[in-house]
Protein backbone atom coordinates (compact mmCIF):
# COMPACT_ATOMS: atom_id res chain seq x y z
CA UNK A 1 0.00 0.00 0.00
CA UNK A 2 2.76 2.41 0.95
CA UNK A 3 4.70 1.52 -2.21
CA UNK A 4 1.64 2.15 -4.39
CA UNK A 5 1.08 5.52 -2.71
CA UNK A 6 4.72 6.46 -3.29
CA UNK A 7 4.41 5.48 -6.96
CA UNK A 8 1.24 7.55 -7.34
CA UNK A 9 2.93 10.60 -5.81
CA UNK A 10 5.87 10.27 -8.23
CA UNK A 11 3.49 10.00 -11.18
CA UNK A 12 1.41 12.93 -9.95
CA UNK A 13 4.48 15.20 -9.84
CA UNK A 14 5.07 14.67 -13.59
CA UNK A 15 1.54 15.59 -14.60
CA UNK A 16 0.02 19.05 -14.76
CA UNK A 17 -3.71 19.55 -14.18
CA UNK A 18 -5.78 22.28 -15.81
CA UNK A 19 -9.38 23.23 -15.18
CA UNK A 20 -12.08 22.71 -17.82
CA UNK A 21 -15.61 24.00 -18.28
CA UNK A 22 -16.84 20.79 -16.63
CA UNK A 23 -14.83 21.64 -13.53
CA UNK A 24 -16.94 24.77 -13.10
CA UNK A 25 -20.12 22.80 -13.76
CA UNK A 26 -19.24 20.28 -11.02
CA UNK A 27 -18.49 23.09 -8.54
CA UNK A 28 -21.82 24.78 -9.31
CA UNK A 29 -23.71 21.47 -8.93
CA UNK A 30 -22.02 20.69 -5.61
CA UNK A 31 -22.71 24.18 -4.30
CA UNK A 32 -26.35 23.98 -5.36
CA UNK A 33 -26.83 20.55 -3.78
CA UNK A 34 -25.19 21.75 -0.57
CA UNK A 35 -27.58 24.71 -0.32
CA UNK A 36 -30.54 22.46 -1.07
CA UNK A 37 -29.46 19.97 1.61
CA UNK A 38 -28.80 22.73 4.14
CA UNK A 39 -32.13 24.50 3.57
CA UNK A 40 -34.48 21.52 3.26
CA UNK A 41 -32.61 18.64 4.88
CA UNK A 42 -33.66 16.05 2.26
CA UNK A 43 -31.99 12.64 2.48
CA UNK A 44 -32.18 12.24 -1.31
CA UNK A 45 -30.20 15.45 -1.76
CA UNK A 46 -27.55 14.23 0.66
CA UNK A 47 -27.23 10.97 -1.25
CA UNK A 48 -27.00 12.81 -4.60
CA UNK A 49 -24.41 15.18 -3.14
CA UNK A 50 -22.39 12.22 -1.90
CA UNK A 51 -22.39 10.47 -5.31
CA UNK A 52 -21.54 13.62 -7.29
CA UNK A 53 -18.67 14.42 -4.93
CA UNK A 54 -17.41 10.81 -5.08
CA UNK A 55 -17.41 10.73 -8.89
CA UNK A 56 -15.68 14.12 -9.13
CA UNK A 57 -13.08 13.19 -6.50
CA UNK A 58 -12.26 9.77 -8.03
CA UNK A 59 -11.87 11.21 -11.55
CA UNK A 60 -8.60 12.91 -10.57
CA UNK A 61 -6.62 9.82 -9.46
CA UNK A 62 -8.05 7.75 -12.33
CA UNK A 63 -6.94 10.37 -14.84
CA UNK A 64 -3.47 10.58 -13.34
CA UNK A 65 -3.00 6.80 -13.48
CA UNK A 66 -4.42 6.72 -17.02
CA UNK A 67 -1.76 9.12 -18.30
CA UNK A 68 1.06 8.65 -15.81
CA UNK A 69 2.16 5.19 -16.98
CA UNK A 70 2.80 6.38 -20.54
CA UNK A 71 6.36 6.99 -21.73
CA UNK A 72 7.14 8.81 -24.99
CA UNK A 73 10.30 9.18 -27.07
CA UNK A 74 11.12 10.64 -30.47
CA UNK A 75 12.20 8.08 -33.08
CA UNK A 76 14.02 8.53 -36.46
CA UNK A 77 11.55 10.13 -38.83
CA UNK A 78 13.05 9.93 -42.31
CA UNK A 79 14.09 12.81 -44.55
CA UNK A 80 12.79 16.36 -44.38
CA UNK A 81 12.85 18.85 -47.24
CA UNK A 82 12.34 22.60 -47.06
CA UNK A 83 8.79 23.60 -47.95
CA UNK A 84 7.53 19.99 -47.94
CA UNK A 85 5.52 18.36 -45.17
CA UNK A 86 7.25 15.56 -43.28
CA UNK A 87 6.32 13.50 -40.23
CA UNK A 88 7.79 13.72 -36.73
CA UNK A 89 7.43 10.25 -35.24
CA UNK A 90 6.84 9.67 -31.53
CA UNK A 91 6.79 6.23 -29.91
CA UNK A 92 4.20 6.06 -27.13
CA UNK A 93 4.53 3.15 -24.67
CA UNK A 94 2.11 2.06 -21.96
CA UNK A 95 4.18 0.51 -19.15
CA UNK A 96 1.10 -0.51 -17.17
CA UNK A 97 -0.88 -3.75 -17.57
CA UNK A 98 -4.13 -1.78 -17.88
CA UNK A 99 -5.06 0.16 -21.04
CA UNK A 100 -4.91 3.94 -21.30
CA UNK A 101 -7.79 5.81 -22.91
CA UNK A 102 -8.39 9.05 -24.81
CA UNK A 103 -4.79 10.27 -25.07
CA UNK A 104 -3.84 13.03 -27.52
CA UNK A 105 -0.34 13.86 -28.75
CA UNK A 106 0.23 17.60 -29.27
CA UNK A 107 3.00 19.29 -31.24
CA UNK A 108 3.51 22.63 -32.98
CA UNK A 109 0.00 23.51 -34.12
CA UNK A 110 -1.03 19.90 -34.69
CA UNK A 111 -2.27 16.90 -32.74
CA UNK A 112 -3.09 13.20 -33.11
CA UNK A 113 -5.60 11.19 -31.09
CA UNK A 114 -5.00 7.76 -29.59
CA UNK A 115 -8.33 6.30 -28.50
CA UNK A 116 -6.88 3.29 -26.70
CA UNK A 117 -3.38 2.09 -25.86
CA UNK A 118 -3.44 -1.45 -24.50
CA UNK A 119 -1.34 -2.41 -21.53
CA UNK A 120 2.37 -3.10 -22.11
CA UNK A 121 2.18 -2.10 -25.78
CA UNK A 122 3.62 0.66 -27.95
CA UNK A 123 2.29 2.75 -30.78
CA UNK A 124 3.92 5.13 -33.25
CA UNK A 125 2.18 8.49 -33.65
CA UNK A 126 3.11 11.14 -36.20
CA UNK A 127 2.93 14.93 -36.25
CA UNK A 128 3.11 16.91 -39.53
CA UNK A 129 6.03 19.31 -39.81
CA UNK A 130 7.14 21.52 -42.70
CA UNK A 131 10.65 23.04 -42.40
CA UNK A 132 10.82 26.65 -43.54
CA UNK A 133 14.57 26.73 -44.15
CA UNK A 134 17.33 24.23 -44.85
CA UNK A 135 19.80 23.08 -42.22
CA UNK A 136 19.50 21.68 -38.71
CA UNK A 137 16.13 22.12 -37.01
CA UNK A 138 14.75 21.32 -33.56
CA UNK A 139 11.21 20.15 -32.84
CA UNK A 140 10.33 20.48 -29.16
CA UNK A 141 7.56 21.32 -26.66
CA UNK A 142 5.47 18.22 -27.38
CA UNK A 143 3.14 16.82 -24.75
CA UNK A 144 0.44 14.23 -24.13
CA UNK A 145 -3.02 15.29 -23.03
CA UNK A 146 -6.02 13.43 -21.59
CA UNK A 147 -9.39 14.40 -20.15
CA UNK A 148 -10.21 10.86 -19.09
CA UNK A 149 -12.51 9.84 -17.47
CA UNK A 150 -15.05 12.68 -16.96
CA UNK A 151 -13.41 15.72 -18.61
CA UNK A 152 -13.44 17.47 -15.26
CA UNK A 153 -9.71 18.16 -15.65
CA UNK A 154 -7.28 18.41 -18.52
CA UNK A 155 -4.11 16.48 -17.67
CA UNK A 156 -0.87 17.06 -19.59
CA UNK A 157 2.42 15.17 -19.57
CA UNK A 158 5.40 16.82 -21.27
CA UNK A 159 7.63 14.76 -23.57
CA UNK A 160 11.20 15.20 -22.43
CA UNK A 161 13.85 16.26 -24.92
CA UNK A 162 13.39 17.32 -28.53
CA UNK A 163 13.78 15.96 -32.05
CA UNK A 164 16.79 17.26 -33.96
CA UNK A 165 16.75 16.74 -37.69
CA UNK A 166 18.20 18.00 -40.96
CA UNK A 167 16.10 19.85 -43.53
CA UNK A 168 17.46 19.34 -47.03
CA UNK A 169 16.92 21.84 -49.86
CA UNK A 170 13.56 21.64 -51.57
CA UNK A 171 13.99 19.29 -54.57
CA UNK A 172 12.79 21.26 -57.59
CA UNK A 173 14.00 22.32 -61.01
CA UNK A 174 14.65 20.50 -64.29
CA UNK A 175 14.17 16.76 -64.27
CA UNK A 176 17.10 14.38 -64.70
CA UNK A 177 15.70 13.37 -68.11
CA UNK A 178 15.77 17.01 -69.21
CA UNK A 179 19.37 17.31 -68.02
CA UNK A 180 20.34 14.21 -70.03
CA UNK A 181 18.52 15.47 -73.13
CA UNK A 182 20.32 18.81 -72.98
CA UNK A 183 23.71 17.08 -72.55
CA UNK A 184 23.06 14.17 -74.94
CA UNK A 185 26.36 14.39 -76.78
CA UNK A 186 28.22 14.01 -73.50
CA UNK A 187 26.11 11.35 -71.85
CA UNK A 188 25.44 8.96 -74.70
CA UNK A 189 22.97 7.88 -77.33
CA UNK A 190 19.52 6.41 -76.92
CA UNK A 191 19.62 2.69 -76.28
CA UNK A 192 16.22 1.23 -75.30
CA UNK A 193 12.63 2.46 -75.42
CA UNK A 194 11.59 3.26 -71.83
CA UNK A 195 7.94 4.40 -72.10
CA UNK A 196 5.99 7.62 -72.55
CA UNK A 197 5.77 10.87 -70.61
CA UNK A 198 4.25 14.33 -71.00
CA UNK A 199 5.93 16.77 -73.39
CA UNK A 200 7.65 19.67 -71.58
CA UNK A 201 9.39 21.41 -74.52
CA UNK A 202 12.81 19.98 -73.66
CA UNK A 203 12.54 16.89 -75.88
CA UNK A 204 13.22 16.52 -79.58
CA UNK A 205 10.28 16.77 -81.98
CA UNK A 206 11.34 13.40 -83.37
CA UNK A 207 10.48 11.87 -79.99
CA UNK A 208 6.81 12.86 -80.16
CA UNK A 209 4.50 9.86 -79.97
CA UNK A 210 2.13 10.66 -82.83
CA UNK A 211 -0.34 7.93 -81.90
CA UNK A 212 -1.03 9.68 -78.59
CA UNK A 213 -1.35 13.06 -80.38
CA UNK A 214 -4.12 11.55 -82.51
CA UNK A 215 -5.92 10.66 -79.27
CA UNK A 216 -5.64 14.22 -77.95
CA UNK A 217 -2.59 13.71 -75.67
CA UNK A 218 0.84 15.20 -76.29
CA UNK A 219 3.28 12.52 -75.16
CA UNK A 220 6.91 11.83 -76.05
CA UNK A 221 8.94 8.64 -76.11
CA UNK A 222 11.69 8.21 -73.55
CA UNK A 223 14.79 6.04 -73.88
CA UNK A 224 17.41 4.49 -71.64
CA UNK A 225 20.70 6.10 -72.60
CA UNK A 226 23.91 4.28 -73.16
CA UNK A 227 26.14 6.35 -70.91
CA UNK A 228 29.66 6.87 -72.18
CA UNK A 229 31.10 8.41 -69.01
CA UNK A 230 31.83 6.76 -65.64
CA UNK A 231 29.11 8.81 -63.93
CA UNK A 232 27.02 11.95 -64.22
CA UNK A 233 28.61 15.24 -63.20
CA UNK A 234 26.46 18.01 -61.77
CA UNK A 235 28.10 21.44 -61.67
CA UNK A 236 26.95 23.83 -58.94
CA UNK A 237 27.35 26.98 -61.05
CA UNK A 238 25.43 25.51 -64.00
CA UNK A 239 22.51 24.27 -61.90
CA UNK A 240 20.66 27.56 -61.44
CA UNK A 241 20.65 31.34 -61.28
CA UNK A 242 21.30 31.69 -57.52
CA UNK A 243 22.56 29.57 -54.64
CA UNK A 244 19.15 28.43 -53.36
CA UNK A 245 17.95 27.50 -56.85
CA UNK A 246 21.20 25.62 -57.49
CA UNK A 247 20.96 23.67 -54.23
CA UNK A 248 17.33 22.76 -54.95
CA UNK A 249 18.23 21.62 -58.45
CA UNK A 250 21.17 19.53 -57.25
CA UNK A 251 18.97 17.97 -54.56
CA UNK A 252 16.42 16.95 -57.19
CA UNK A 253 19.09 15.35 -59.38
CA UNK A 254 20.69 13.54 -56.44
CA UNK A 255 17.34 12.01 -55.47
CA UNK A 256 16.65 11.01 -59.08
CA UNK A 257 20.04 9.28 -59.33
CA UNK A 258 19.39 7.48 -56.05
CA UNK A 259 16.06 6.21 -57.37
CA UNK A 260 17.59 5.01 -60.66
CA UNK A 261 20.78 3.68 -59.00
CA UNK A 262 22.99 5.91 -61.18
CA UNK A 263 26.53 6.91 -60.13
CA UNK A 264 27.17 10.65 -60.04
CA UNK A 265 29.32 13.42 -58.66
CA UNK A 266 28.53 16.97 -57.57
CA UNK A 267 30.99 19.79 -58.17
CA UNK A 268 30.64 22.38 -55.41
CA UNK A 269 32.94 25.33 -54.82
CA UNK A 270 36.13 23.97 -53.21
CA UNK A 271 34.80 20.40 -52.93
CA UNK A 272 33.61 17.57 -55.16
CA UNK A 273 31.22 14.92 -53.86
CA UNK A 274 30.95 11.44 -55.34
CA UNK A 275 28.32 8.75 -54.86
CA UNK A 276 31.19 6.25 -54.89
CA UNK A 277 32.67 7.79 -51.72
CA UNK A 278 29.83 9.50 -49.84
CA UNK A 279 26.35 8.23 -49.05
CA UNK A 280 23.27 9.99 -50.40
CA UNK A 281 22.46 11.37 -46.95
CA UNK A 282 25.99 12.74 -46.60
CA UNK A 283 25.70 14.48 -49.97
CA UNK A 284 22.27 15.89 -49.10
CA UNK A 285 23.58 17.08 -45.73
CA UNK A 286 26.41 18.93 -47.48
CA UNK A 287 23.86 20.65 -49.71
CA UNK A 288 21.66 21.49 -46.70
CA UNK A 289 24.51 23.08 -44.74
CA UNK A 290 26.17 24.87 -47.68
C-alpha positions in Angstrom: 0.0 0.0 0.0 2.8 2.4 0.9 4.7 1.5 -2.2 1.6 2.1 -4.4 1.1 5.5 -2.7 4.7 6.5 -3.3 4.4 5.5 -7.0 1.2 7.6 -7.3 2.9 10.6 -5.8 5.9 10.3 -8.2 3.5 10.0 -11.2 1.4 12.9 -10.0 4.5 15.2 -9.8 5.1 14.7 -13.6 1.5 15.6 -14.6 0.0 19.1 -14.8 -3.7 19.6 -14.2 -5.8 22.3 -15.8 -9.4 23.2 -15.2 -12.1 22.7 -17.8 -15.6 24.0 -18.3 -16.8 20.8 -16.6 -14.8 21.6 -13.5 -16.9 24.8 -13.1 -20.1 22.8 -13.8 -19.2 20.3 -11.0 -18.5 23.1 -8.5 -21.8 24.8 -9.3 -23.7 21.5 -8.9 -22.0 20.7 -5.6 -22.7 24.2 -4.3 -26.3 24.0 -5.4 -26.8 20.5 -3.8 -25.2 21.7 -0.6 -27.6 24.7 -0.3 -30.5 22.5 -1.1 -29.5 20.0 1.6 -28.8 22.7 4.1 -32.1 24.5 3.6 -34.5 21.5 3.3 -32.6 18.6 4.9 -33.7 16.0 2.3 -32.0 12.6 2.5 -32.2 12.2 -1.3 -30.2 15.5 -1.8 -27.5 14.2 0.7 -27.2 11.0 -1.3 -27.0 12.8 -4.6 -24.4 15.2 -3.1 -22.4 12.2 -1.9 -22.4 10.5 -5.3 -21.5 13.6 -7.3 -18.7 14.4 -4.9 -17.4 10.8 -5.1 -17.4 10.7 -8.9 -15.7 14.1 -9.1 -13.1 13.2 -6.5 -12.3 9.8 -8.0 -11.9 11.2 -11.5 -8.6 12.9 -10.6 -6.6 9.8 -9.5 -8.0 7.7 -12.3 -6.9 10.4 -14.8 -3.5 10.6 -13.3 -3.0 6.8 -13.5 -4.4 6.7 -17.0 -1.8 9.1 -18.3 1.1 8.7 -15.8 2.2 5.2 -17.0 2.8 6.4 -20.5 6.4 7.0 -21.7 7.1 8.8 -25.0 10.3 9.2 -27.1 11.1 10.6 -30.5 12.2 8.1 -33.1 14.0 8.5 -36.5 11.5 10.1 -38.8 13.0 9.9 -42.3 14.1 12.8 -44.5 12.8 16.4 -44.4 12.9 18.8 -47.2 12.3 22.6 -47.1 8.8 23.6 -48.0 7.5 20.0 -47.9 5.5 18.4 -45.2 7.3 15.6 -43.3 6.3 13.5 -40.2 7.8 13.7 -36.7 7.4 10.2 -35.2 6.8 9.7 -31.5 6.8 6.2 -29.9 4.2 6.1 -27.1 4.5 3.1 -24.7 2.1 2.1 -22.0 4.2 0.5 -19.1 1.1 -0.5 -17.2 -0.9 -3.7 -17.6 -4.1 -1.8 -17.9 -5.1 0.2 -21.0 -4.9 3.9 -21.3 -7.8 5.8 -22.9 -8.4 9.1 -24.8 -4.8 10.3 -25.1 -3.8 13.0 -27.5 -0.3 13.9 -28.7 0.2 17.6 -29.3 3.0 19.3 -31.2 3.5 22.6 -33.0 0.0 23.5 -34.1 -1.0 19.9 -34.7 -2.3 16.9 -32.7 -3.1 13.2 -33.1 -5.6 11.2 -31.1 -5.0 7.8 -29.6 -8.3 6.3 -28.5 -6.9 3.3 -26.7 -3.4 2.1 -25.9 -3.4 -1.5 -24.5 -1.3 -2.4 -21.5 2.4 -3.1 -22.1 2.2 -2.1 -25.8 3.6 0.7 -27.9 2.3 2.8 -30.8 3.9 5.1 -33.3 2.2 8.5 -33.6 3.1 11.1 -36.2 2.9 14.9 -36.2 3.1 16.9 -39.5 6.0 19.3 -39.8 7.1 21.5 -42.7 10.6 23.0 -42.4 10.8 26.7 -43.5 14.6 26.7 -44.2 17.3 24.2 -44.9 19.8 23.1 -42.2 19.5 21.7 -38.7 16.1 22.1 -37.0 14.7 21.3 -33.6 11.2 20.1 -32.8 10.3 20.5 -29.2 7.6 21.3 -26.7 5.5 18.2 -27.4 3.1 16.8 -24.8 0.4 14.2 -24.1 -3.0 15.3 -23.0 -6.0 13.4 -21.6 -9.4 14.4 -20.1 -10.2 10.9 -19.1 -12.5 9.8 -17.5 -15.0 12.7 -17.0 -13.4 15.7 -18.6 -13.4 17.5 -15.3 -9.7 18.2 -15.7 -7.3 18.4 -18.5 -4.1 16.5 -17.7 -0.9 17.1 -19.6 2.4 15.2 -19.6 5.4 16.8 -21.3 7.6 14.8 -23.6 11.2 15.2 -22.4 13.8 16.3 -24.9 13.4 17.3 -28.5 13.8 16.0 -32.1 16.8 17.3 -34.0 16.8 16.7 -37.7 18.2 18.0 -41.0 16.1 19.8 -43.5 17.5 19.3 -47.0 16.9 21.8 -49.9 13.6 21.6 -51.6 14.0 19.3 -54.6 12.8 21.3 -57.6 14.0 22.3 -61.0 14.6 20.5 -64.3 14.2 16.8 -64.3 17.1 14.4 -64.7 15.7 13.4 -68.1 15.8 17.0 -69.2 19.4 17.3 -68.0 20.3 14.2 -70.0 18.5 15.5 -73.1 20.3 18.8 -73.0 23.7 17.1 -72.6 23.1 14.2 -74.9 26.4 14.4 -76.8 28.2 14.0 -73.5 26.1 11.3 -71.8 25.4 9.0 -74.7 23.0 7.9 -77.3 19.5 6.4 -76.9 19.6 2.7 -76.3 16.2 1.2 -75.3 12.6 2.5 -75.4 11.6 3.3 -71.8 7.9 4.4 -72.1 6.0 7.6 -72.6 5.8 10.9 -70.6 4.3 14.3 -71.0 5.9 16.8 -73.4 7.7 19.7 -71.6 9.4 21.4 -74.5 12.8 20.0 -73.7 12.5 16.9 -75.9 13.2 16.5 -79.6 10.3 16.8 -82.0 11.3 13.4 -83.4 10.5 11.9 -80.0 6.8 12.9 -80.2 4.5 9.9 -80.0 2.1 10.7 -82.8 -0.3 7.9 -81.9 -1.0 9.7 -78.6 -1.3 13.1 -80.4 -4.1 11.5 -82.5 -5.9 10.7 -79.3 -5.6 14.2 -77.9 -2.6 13.7 -75.7 0.8 15.2 -76.3 3.3 12.5 -75.2 6.9 11.8 -76.1 8.9 8.6 -76.1 11.7 8.2 -73.6 14.8 6.0 -73.9 17.4 4.5 -71.6 20.7 6.1 -72.6 23.9 4.3 -73.2 26.1 6.4 -70.9 29.7 6.9 -72.2 31.1 8.4 -69.0 31.8 6.8 -65.6 29.1 8.8 -63.9 27.0 12.0 -64.2 28.6 15.2 -63.2 26.5 18.0 -61.8 28.1 21.4 -61.7 27.0 23.8 -58.9 27.4 27.0 -61.0 25.4 25.5 -64.0 22.5 24.3 -61.9 20.7 27.6 -61.4 20.7 31.3 -61.3 21.3 31.7 -57.5 22.6 29.6 -54.6 19.1 28.4 -53.4 17.9 27.5 -56.9 21.2 25.6 -57.5 21.0 23.7 -54.2 17.3 22.8 -55.0 18.2 21.6 -58.5 21.2 19.5 -57.2 19.0 18.0 -54.6 16.4 16.9 -57.2 19.1 15.3 -59.4 20.7 13.5 -56.4 17.3 12.0 -55.5 16.7 11.0 -59.1 20.0 9.3 -59.3 19.4 7.5 -56.0 16.1 6.2 -57.4 17.6 5.0 -60.7 20.8 3.7 -59.0 23.0 5.9 -61.2 26.5 6.9 -60.1 27.2 10.7 -60.0 29.3 13.4 -58.7 28.5 17.0 -57.6 31.0 19.8 -58.2 30.6 22.4 -55.4 32.9 25.3 -54.8 36.1 24.0 -53.2 34.8 20.4 -52.9 33.6 17.6 -55.2 31.2 14.9 -53.9 31.0 11.4 -55.3 28.3 8.8 -54.9 31.2 6.2 -54.9 32.7 7.8 -51.7 29.8 9.5 -49.8 26.3 8.2 -49.0 23.3 10.0 -50.4 22.5 11.4 -46.9 26.0 12.7 -46.6 25.7 14.5 -50.0 22.3 15.9 -49.1 23.6 17.1 -45.7 26.4 18.9 -47.5 23.9 20.7 -49.7 21.7 21.5 -46.7 24.5 23.1 -44.7 26.2 24.9 -47.7 
